[in-house]
């Protein structure tokens, strides 16, 4: 991964409530949010040498900052999201336009199925996992599987706080996994156990899961994650990863953290 | 107690993800039962699986609750839709998205009713009549502007062949062609079926006609007498051939040769190569094969037997034909139509010693017609199967031996 799509938080704020984290009364400290976002970008650009593509922020689309939900990028094809809530549907055209103007083949899901991009589709090189129910519809995965010739294992998300797969499930570059087991039902937990050996899995404790420890960005042996997740960092260090904690609590007010703020382009 | 039922599809990576298990558990936990049908498990990790689930409940409310619970997991209700039709844009022209038939029994759904497609045959289109009450298969060339042609795949149902009831050679259709297989059992099974069809034909049963499509090797190899006997005994009811089989059969009657070879002496006779030309010329002078037989010019053989026993002959021409004989259809589209018109009522097809006529006839036959392809060259039955006539039983043997053995199994003593 050498490039990430990001969007500066010029218009970020809480203007509606579409997940349990969002409360209109819980005002975002805008200056603080901007500082946190730039600190995150510094880690990517200066510490990890990642190229960043910055989208132009749009007034009235406060969640455009969460570019993980733009869609997914596979090679030169971009599948643009189809959001569940009307509050975010206005973002689709801007994401599509950005991909088009950067010479991606833009694929739209030609049905009324919802799909919220890399928020609900992530995985390892040989197998992808698709989170469904709160935001994405399970029916979208066979379409993507057919298009990209990949196995996509659907996992139902059963805890409203973890409404996207990337809030509770983080595959790492060495085949390990950070996840919060209670976000899945018994079937999902079994599937994860079948695929990833116990020694390779970290069941993130709840107090770190609610800080979105799993909403981390793994680039090679570096893991950028929200600050305050000590047990997760310790586990990562023990497995040869270098954690890069970043304070992102202003974005947690909206139900997003490091991973939600980025989209892997290649 | 009420019985309610709904059919749903589940599609995707549903096995390893336990999505199928979850859906089935939900159905049972909520008080329903289920049957699985049409289970297709992906053969590779990447290939998705597909399962058709029939859900049964004792009340509509329970069924609705179950459907509501399983739909988020990808279960979609398998709604039956009517077939779609588009008007043919011009004579001989089909709409772009026309449905291309297989030779398996096929139905189309019109106004909620499943209607069988008549005259099914592979590689045709389906036309629905003006009233929407019947449907039949139609070759591209016969389409008339404005005809209602079935398009897409919705509302079209193809039924696989039922497992044959008889445990004879036709019960193992599609078995690989092999020169190693003994023929005796296959021939006695064919004979048994022909005996039964002859009885049924006497009682005017449907689909009791036996069709033989053959090439001139039948005459050259010495199968003429056996085939004549089969026709005279009422075992063959329809003959498809070309100019050559008819010409050499009558050459044998007039000159005792086949392509100039003395059939009894077994060697070329002087100027024998002219015999078939002189035969054709003589029949052309008479005007028809019928007249040649009824006037007593042709007295014995396959043509004589067909004329005397009222067995229809469809003779299709080819590029290399001499003459041709009167009655040979030289326009290939007309020949195909004439053959097609004779297919209804055929209950067994014997395709003997002719690649062209075997493949042409095979393509016209519905999969429900038991078919035997006999050729000395194994590539002919293989070719027929490759072209889609999977029901054909292949016998690799020479035409004369096959016909002689078959006639013997049916009671011929000489």
HADDOCK unambig.tbl for C-alpha pairs under 7 A between the chains (distance, minus, plus):
assign (segid A and resid 133 and name CA) (segid B and resid 72 and name CA) 6.46 0.50 0.50
assign (segid A and resid 138 and name CA) (segid B and resid 72 and name CA) 6.99 0.50 0.50
assign (segid A and resid 138 and name CA) (segid B and resid 73 and name CA) 6.16 0.50 0.50
assign (segid A and resid 138 and name CA) (segid B and resid 74 and name CA) 5.60 0.50 0.50
assign (segid A and resid 139 and name CA) (segid B and resid 74 and name CA) 5.45 0.50 0.50
assign (segid A and resid 142 and name CA) (segid B and resid 11 and name CA) 6.98 0.50 0.50
assign (segid A and resid 142 and name CA) (segid B and resid 12 and name CA) 4.77 0.50 0.50
assign (segid A and resid 142 and name CA) (segid B and resid 48 and name CA) 6.92 0.50 0.50
assign (segid A and resid 149 and name CA) (segid B and resid 46 and name CA) 5.73 0.50 0.50
assign (segid A and resid 150 and name CA) (segid B and resid 46 and name CA) 4.99 0.50 0.50
assign (segid A and resid 151 and name CA) (segid B and resid 13 and name CA) 6.88 0.50 0.50
assign (segid A and resid 151 and name CA) (segid B and resid 45 and name CA) 5.89 0.50 0.50
assign (segid A and resid 151 and name CA) (segid B and resid 46 and name CA) 4.45 0.50 0.50
assign (segid A and resid 152 and name CA) (segid B and resid 13 and name CA) 6.35 0.50 0.50
assign (segid A and resid 153 and name CA) (segid B and resid 13 and name CA) 5.89 0.50 0.50
assign (segid A and resid 153 and name CA) (segid B and resid 17 and name CA) 5.30 0.50 0.50
assign (segid A and resid 154 and name CA) (segid B and resid 17 and name CA) 6.05 0.50 0.50
assign (segid A and resid 187 and name CA) (segid B and resid 18 and name CA) 6.08 0.50 0.50
assign (segid A and resid 191 and name CA) (segid B and resid 16 and name CA) 6.95 0.50 0.50
assign (segid A and resid 191 and name CA) (segid B and resid 17 and name CA) 5.84 0.50 0.50
